[in-house]
Amino acid sequence: MEQYSGLFKTKKKGKDKPSRYDDFGGQQLDDRYKWLAYIEIFIEKLNLKETEVYVMNYIHTLNWLGYWKNKNDVKSAKEKNSL
């Protein structure tokens, strides 16, 4: 749940990690619009319309977000090891 803390306003434990969706040209994305970044991910990666994303099952969406986070972590670890 920690990776979704910005979405749910939970307290973060430990060191704050910058999200890839936080920095837009050196400016912080306003908190009230951060959830739209997640909607945008579903639209782009699953090729869905906005209305289709809004009717998706909550658990299903969290599974997809977890999958993409894991995939990105593995990819960045591989790139880090190759340097």
C-alpha positions in Angstrom: 0.0 0.0 0.0 3.0 2.2 0.5 3.4 2.8 -3.3 -0.1 4.2 -3.4 0.3 6.5 -0.4 0.1 9.7 -2.5 -3.3 8.5 -3.8 -4.7 7.6 -0.4 -3.0 10.3 1.8 -1.4 7.7 4.1 1.7 8.4 6.2 4.9 7.2 4.6 7.4 5.2 6.5 11.1 6.0 6.2 12.7 7.8 3.4 10.5 9.4 0.7 11.2 8.0 -2.7 10.4 10.3 -5.7 7.8 8.9 -8.0 8.2 9.0 -11.7 4.9 10.9 -11.9 5.9 13.6 -9.4 8.2 15.8 -11.5 6.9 17.6 -14.5 9.5 20.0 -15.7 10.8 20.7 -12.2 7.4 21.4 -10.8 5.5 19.2 -8.3 2.2 17.9 -9.5 -0.6 19.2 -7.4 -2.0 16.5 -5.0 -5.5 16.8 -6.2 -4.5 15.7 -9.7 -2.0 12.9 -8.9 -4.7 10.3 -9.3 -5.1 11.3 -12.9 -1.6 10.0 -13.6 -2.8 6.6 -12.7 -5.8 6.9 -15.0 -3.4 8.0 -17.7 -1.3 4.9 -17.2 -4.3 2.6 -17.7 -5.4 4.6 -20.8 -2.0 4.3 -22.4 -0.9 0.8 -21.4 -4.2 -1.0 -21.7 -5.5 1.1 -24.6 -8.7 1.8 -22.8 -11.1 4.8 -22.9 -11.4 6.9 -19.8 -14.9 5.7 -19.1 -13.7 2.0 -19.3 -11.0 2.7 -16.7 -13.5 4.2 -14.3 -15.7 1.0 -14.3 -12.7 -1.4 -13.7 -12.7 -3.4 -10.6 -10.6 -1.9 -7.8 -8.6 -5.1 -7.0 -8.0 -5.6 -10.7 -6.6 -2.1 -11.1 -4.3 -2.6 -8.1 -3.1 -5.8 -9.6 -2.2 -4.1 -12.8 -0.4 -1.2 -10.9 1.5 -3.7 -8.8 2.5 -5.7 -12.0 3.8 -2.5 -13.7 5.7 -1.4 -10.6 7.3 -4.8 -10.3 8.2 -4.8 -14.0 9.7 -1.4 -13.8 11.7 -2.3 -10.7 13.1 -5.4 -12.5 13.9 -3.4 -15.6 15.7 -0.7 -13.7 17.6 -3.3 -11.6 18.8 -4.9 -14.8 19.9 -1.6 -16.3 21.7 -0.7 -13.0 23.5 -4.0 -13.1 24.5 -3.6 -16.7 26.3 -0.3 -16.0 
